[in-house]
Amino acid sequence: MDSESLVLVHTSCSDRAHAERLARDLVESRLAACASIGAQVTSIYPWEGRIEREQEVTLTLKTTAAAFSDLRRRLIERHGYEVPEVLATPVIDGNHEYINWVREWVTAGKQE
């Protein structure tokens, strides 16, 4: 994947307010061009020897492959979880105008 390719970054947050704070920070810092906050979901997972069940909010971020490592670092620093979920999925195709818009926003952040 080249550095200008787009990636979707998925994470989950403890609540909507935390998701909004992370989203705003990452978009304002031009590490992501867009953040979509999803509906509340129920997550079931093992943690410290127990099966946990928690309500969470999903957060999807749109960025470039080149910006992903900086986005990941900042997301982990500012996330409230001890081990936050941070998964990147490459975008193989899409609306070229939208893809260019994402690239322009994120790339302009690198030039400032």
JORA-V902375 format. One line per field, one symbol per residue. ss: DSSP state (2 for helix, 1 for strand, 0 for the rest). phi: phi as a letter, one per 40 degrees, with the letter a starting at -180 (. if undefined). psi: psi as a letter, one per 30 degrees, with the letter a starting at -180 (. if undefined). A space follows every 50 residues. Layout:
# JORA-V902375
ss->???
phi->???
psi->???
This chain:
# JORA-V902375
ss->00000111111110022222222222220000011111111111111001 11111111111111222222222222220000000011110000022222 222222222220
phi->.cccccbbbbabbcacccccccdccccccgcacabbccccbbbbacafgb ccbbcbbcbbbbabdccdcccddccccbccccbccbbbbcccaiccccdc ccdccccccccc
psi->klffllkkkklklfleeeeeeeeeeeeeggfkfkkkkalklkkklkkhgl jljlklklkkkkaleefeeeeeeeeeefkfkeikkjkkkkkflajeeeee eeeeeeeeeff.
